[in-house]
Amino acid sequence: MKKNIVSQKVKEMRPSGIRAFFDLVLGMEDVISLGVGEPDFVTPWHIRESAIYSIEEGYTSYTSNKGLVKLRTYIAQNLKKRFGLKYDTNEEILVTVGVSEAIDLVMRAILNPGDKVLICSPSYVSYGPVAELAGGQAKFISLKPGNGFKLTPQDLKKNIDPDVKAILLNYPCNPTGVSYTKKELGALNSIIEKHDILVISDEVYDELTYDFDHTPFPTLPGARGRTVYLNGFSKAYAMTGWRVGFACGPKEVIQAMTKIHQYTIMCAPIVSQMAACEALVGPRKPIEEMKREYQRRREFVTSRLNEMGLSCHKPDGAFYAFPSIKKTGLSSGLFATRLLKSKKVAVVPGTAFGPEGEGYVRISYASGFDQLKEALSRMEEFIKKN
Ligand SMILES: Cc1ncc(COP(=O)(O)O)c(C=O)c1O
């Protein structure tokens, strides 16, 4: 094989901090993992059944590149019913292979070399590498624990320069669980509007918002025309393995994303799209029950963490707690490694989500209640000994 077979860009990509840590976990037995960002529930039965039925009926083909008309129609109807948001089924919605593909597509569709994308730090691990791979430049906005890891209008203003083309927002946030009220989003929107920046809004956890109503970014005044709204089925519907998501936004951007999607992916799997249809129009009870259970775990996890002296904001949404481990005097990496080795509990070092995560760890409460209980007791023992 030729030397330097791997491209320079890929060589320079930092491996995911989560992956590196979980390679350690793989070699160990009896570990309680609070590491993965994935529901512990299986997909509700009515959704699985509709997928089985669709196979029986012979749904085994490609679909339109944009996704099944039926699914796009349901997505449009759902957004209109929940938020009064209107999208044209044919031109403004694209069904993707998870929100992951949508993030990649939008970056590749809009970025020219040198264009910058603002990304909050800490943030979901894929944003930076995907922006860079698309030829753009990730410009990280450092969020401060003093502000509860919230993006403030001041921080936003400070980071805007003429090369900033887009900003990637994610709320409720992975890893901090932070979300924003309509008023807070309004203040950010005014600045974004003034500088005419495109918003890529990853709202994959929107249905898992616990204390106030979720406000989709495109519902803010004037924002619809310069927002690419991303959502999917992985989290609230416990459908990570089905790989379905979608992007809604201005025709010009959705068309550009579709161009890339048609050459690289063709379409999301038809059975998964059929299942997603059922998720949107089928019974809500199982979805609401999962949400209630996450909420119960949130109360338990945050109060246990604070009780043992690890200060932890109550997350507004998603299924992550992001406690400070500073009082142990250990770095995030050391804390996670030692906890794993001595107590067999896996949490993710905060630094996997950016340097601002130093002094924090991410705990996923998408884990059974008994497991959480046991893991937190082990963690308490660990802290007492350190
Ligand atoms: C913030 C965020 N965006 C996107 C994704 C990817 O979601 P999907 O399964 O729809 O690709 C995740 C998964 O953990 C996430 O946390």
The ligand as a Tripos MOL2 file, in Angstrom:
@<TRIPOS>MOLECULE
LIG
   16    16     1     0     0
SMALL
NO_CHARGES

@<TRIPOS>ATOM
      1 C1        -26.9360   16.1670   20.3700 C.3       1 LIG1
      2 C2        -26.9980   14.9840   19.4910 C.ar      1 LIG1
      3 N1        -27.2240   15.1530   18.1760 N.ar      1 LIG1
      4 C3        -27.2910   14.1070   17.3350 C.ar      1 LIG1
      5 C4        -27.1280   12.8240   17.7910 C.ar      1 LIG1
      6 C5        -27.2150   11.6990   16.8000 C.3       1 LIG1
      7 O1        -28.4980   11.2380   16.7160 O.3       1 LIG1
      8 P1        -28.9930   10.1900   15.6230 P.3       1 LIG1
      9 O2        -29.0980    8.8750   16.3110 O.co2     1 LIG1
     10 O3        -30.3300   10.7240   15.1920 O.co2     1 LIG1
     11 O4        -27.9960   10.1870   14.5270 O.co2     1 LIG1
     12 C6        -26.8880   12.5840   19.1410 C.ar      1 LIG1
     13 C7        -26.6760   11.2150   19.6410 C.2       1 LIG1
     14 O5        -26.2180   10.9790   20.7480 O.2       1 LIG1
     15 C8        -26.8310   13.6930   20.0220 C.ar      1 LIG1
     16 O6        -26.6200   13.5420   21.3290 O.3       1 LIG1
@<TRIPOS>BOND
     1     1     2 1
     2     2     3 ar
     3     2    15 ar
     4     3     4 ar
     5     4     5 ar
     6     5     6 1
     7     5    12 ar
     8     6     7 1
     9     7     8 1
    10     8     9 2
    11     8    10 1
    12     8    11 1
    13    12    13 1
    14    12    15 ar
    15    13    14 2
    16    15    16 1
@<TRIPOS>SUBSTRUCTURE
     1 LIG1         1 GROUP 0 **** ****
